[in-house]
Amino acid sequence: MWPTPPGARRVAYRDGVNGVGWRVAMEAALYGPDGFFVRESPGPGGHFRTSVHASPLFAGAVARLLHRVDSALGHPAVFDVVDVGAGRGELLTALLAALSSTDLSTPEPPCGQPPENVASARYVATHPVHGVGVAAGAASSQNDLERAPRVESAPQAEPAPQAEPAPQAEPAPQAEPAPQAEPAPQAEPAPQAEPAPLIERVRLVGVEKAARPDGLNARISWRSTLPDQVTGAILATEWLDNVPLDAAEVDAAGRLRRVLVDAGTGEETAGPAVGADDRVWCARWWPDPRPGERVEIGWTRDAAWSEAVGALRKGVALAVDYGHRKGERPRHGTLTGFRGGRQVAPVPDGSCDVTAHVAMDAVAIAGGWPYTLITQREALRALGVDGARPPLDLAARDPAAYLRALSGAGAAAELTDPDGLGGHWWLLQSVGLGENERGRLRQSGGLGEGAVGLQESARGTMLG
Ligand SMILES: C[S@@+](CC[C@H](N)C(=O)[O-])C[C@H]1O[C@@H](n2cnc3c(N)ncnc32)[C@H](O)[C@@H]1O
């Protein structure tokens, strides 16, 4: 038996099968009959706070991004916004409001307080027994984030060597040109019709395993599977962390063994060695775990993201989630539970949310298109949400405006807190955009040089 890291759960490595793998257990607990996410309930927002619930500033920023993508696409007649893992439609509802607002130049002030009983977001905490100070994607990695390259892009293939141009034939002597008639005066080009406002062209779709919530705005359609041929944007906020995955631990002999869990109690035991498919993923994305260390085998998230991005014909796919990158993986896992605003042990009996951080770099590569991976703090700042306090003299000039701005600054500070929601990752993947469209995306909306995330990296890729 190898030493158990302090605070980590000791997995009883008995031989024999006792339980099922976490992937199967999560699937049943979250999405099976009467599963945690699909049964009638207030939905995820009743148990934890995501950025969407924290403040409408988040939807305001996403709306500004949508405007930029719309410009880059040349204002298509229909602009799809597909929210995958849409919860109870909170983001789409807030986007409808934000897109209806005529002024997207500044962040909208918050229009309400987040639910009081749901104090906890799901970001810093790790399982109280699995986690040993592994605040993946958040507190512990903050220094790493600061050291890390700010914009990460998919590697570009070396350009193929160009073939030598064929020698050109000598041009034949040209006949004397016939005298040209005086050109007719050109008609004044017809003024281009202004595109209809985005709010009139947008088609909002929630993709959710849970049923359509009562009272959802009629402009939002609801379905359980991805549409195809999407032109516009695919959004996924805190979806991938709920895509079921298996966990494995390295035993004393160095073998990576699947962790089995008793669905009734959450007790874990060691199962058989992981299969070849799991080993391939681990070798690439989570190499060299040591005895006693845990790996969360993320290929299911890669597959889910790849399918979502595959639904996009043209536009941008955005995943926002807590996670980690190679070299920063948590050593003892991040599987945890949430219920009623509190972090609880991850018992896969349907009584709580079960979630694990996302290997964001693996997901990005699986998306198969150029990408940008930045923190939410960086992304929101690039989209005009920075949490700065309003100037003090505003308090004297216009106390009500000062108070509004102060409350907005507080909400922005929560969304951009590097130890909290601001430490989440934004993975922006552009699909099907040509060089011109990417150029328009760069130029639009004032995201100039130095704006994080929506610029080309030195290697020439960007959000598309
Ligand atoms: C943590 S909640 C996030 C809700 C919302 N996006 C937010 O940020 O507040 C994850 C949601 O994803 C949904 N979900 C998970 N897998 C899904 C799938 N394959 N298709 C559709 N919805 C899915 C769950 O039912 C759940 O409502």
The ligand as an SDF file (V2000), in Angstrom:
LIG
                    3D

 27 29  0  0  0  0  0  0  0  0999 V2000
  -24.2920   22.7360  -14.5090 C   0  0  0  0  0  0  0  0  0  0  0  0
  -25.6890   22.8300  -15.4880 S   0  0  0  0  0  0  0  0  0  0  0  0
  -25.3430   24.3460  -16.3420 C   0  0  0  0  0  0  0  0  0  0  0  0
  -26.5690   25.1160  -16.6810 C   0  0  0  0  0  0  0  0  0  0  0  0
  -26.3360   26.4510  -17.3870 C   0  0  0  0  0  0  0  0  0  0  0  0
  -25.6010   26.2930  -18.6190 N   0  0  0  0  0  0  0  0  0  0  0  0
  -25.6170   27.4240  -16.4960 C   0  0  0  0  0  0  0  0  0  0  0  0
  -24.4960   27.8360  -16.7950 O   0  0  0  0  0  0  0  0  0  0  0  0
  -26.1800   27.8130  -15.4670 O   0  0  0  0  0  0  0  0  0  0  0  0
  -25.4000   21.5980  -16.7180 C   0  0  0  0  0  0  0  0  0  0  0  0
  -26.6270   21.3100  -17.5570 C   0  0  0  0  0  0  0  0  0  0  0  0
  -26.2370   20.5580  -18.6960 O   0  0  0  0  0  0  0  0  0  0  0  0
  -27.3020   19.6710  -19.0100 C   0  0  0  0  0  0  0  0  0  0  0  0
  -26.7450   18.6090  -19.8560 N   0  0  0  0  0  0  0  0  0  0  0  0
  -25.7690   17.7550  -19.5630 C   0  0  0  0  0  0  0  0  0  0  0  0
  -25.4850   16.9510  -20.6080 N   0  0  0  0  0  0  0  0  0  0  0  0
  -26.3090   17.3230  -21.6130 C   0  0  0  0  0  0  0  0  0  0  0  0
  -26.4960   16.8760  -22.9470 C   0  0  0  0  0  0  0  0  0  0  0  0
  -25.7580   15.8880  -23.4780 N   0  0  0  0  0  0  0  0  0  0  0  0
  -27.4220   17.4830  -23.6940 N   0  0  0  0  0  0  0  0  0  0  0  0
  -28.1690   18.4860  -23.1720 C   0  0  0  0  0  0  0  0  0  0  0  0
  -28.0400   18.9550  -21.9080 N   0  0  0  0  0  0  0  0  0  0  0  0
  -27.1180   18.3720  -21.1370 C   0  0  0  0  0  0  0  0  0  0  0  0
  -27.7770   19.2250  -17.6510 C   0  0  0  0  0  0  0  0  0  0  0  0
  -29.0720   18.6710  -17.7010 O   0  0  0  0  0  0  0  0  0  0  0  0
  -27.6970   20.5280  -16.8590 C   0  0  0  0  0  0  0  0  0  0  0  0
  -28.8910   21.2330  -16.9110 O   0  0  0  0  0  0  0  0  0  0  0  0
  1  2  1  0
  2  3  1  0
  2 10  1  0
  3  4  1  0
  4  5  1  0
  5  6  1  0
  5  7  1  0
  7  8  2  0
  7  9  1  0
 10 11  1  0
 11 12  1  0
 11 26  1  0
 12 13  1  0
 13 14  1  0
 13 24  1  0
 14 15  1  0
 14 23  1  0
 15 16  2  0
 16 17  1  0
 17 18  1  0
 17 23  2  0
 18 19  1  0
 18 20  2  0
 20 21  1  0
 21 22  2  0
 22 23  1  0
 24 25  1  0
 24 26  1  0
 26 27  1  0
M  CHG  2   2   1   9  -1
M  END
$$$$
